[in-house]
Amino acid sequence: MKKLLMMCTAASCLAMVQVHAQVNTTPSAATDPAMAEYKAARDKISADFKAAKEKCDALKDNAKDVCMEEAKGKEKVAKAELEQKQKPSDANARKLAEAKVEAAYEVAKEKCDDQKGDAKDACVKEAKAEQAKGKADIKAMKK
């Protein structure tokens, strides 16, 4: 009799736990409109990057490299913008600014490869100077 009583008690406890779990579920991305919108935006960023990458595949030599850097930069900036929109903060604002500076630098550096000799050196120096200026502006944001 005690075994039967214990089994019934255990079974009722398990049933209560299951009912409680079904009633108190956390909102999923499907039920939370903000998360669904965030996920859709991330998917759009990925799709845009893939489309840009396919366009770059048609190009050759350095033009292809420049195109790829532009596509990567746009993707990084778009992701940083999305994070800033989703969770606005000073840290995310800095990450967005950093993404913009780095994307611009990588594209400029890749464009310099089209040049030769002193012109290329001057181009790289200018790109580095712009990057340093951008990083200095970001440091000023921290203060």
Stockholm file with secondary structure:
# STOCKHOLM 1.0

chainA/1-143         MKKLLMMCTAASCLAMVQVHAQVNTTPSAATDPAMAEYKAARDKISADFKAAKEKCDALKDNAKDVCMEEAKGKEKVAKAELEQKQKPSDANARKLAEAKVEAAYEVAKEKCDDQKGDAKDACVKEAKAEQAKGKADIKAMKK
#=GR chainA/1-143 SS CHHHHHHHHHHHHHHHHHHHHHHTCCCCTTTCHHHHHHHHHHHHHHHHHHHHHHHHHTSCHHHHHHHHHHHHHHHHHHHHHHHHHHSCCHHHHHHHHHHHHHHHHHHHHHHHTTSCHHHHHHHHHHHHHHHHHHHHHHHHHHC
#=GC SS_cons         CHHHHHHHHHHHHHHHHHHHHHHTCCCCTTTCHHHHHHHHHHHHHHHHHHHHHHHHHTSCHHHHHHHHHHHHHHHHHHHHHHHHHHSCCHHHHHHHHHHHHHHHHHHHHHHHTTSCHHHHHHHHHHHHHHHHHHHHHHHHHHC
//
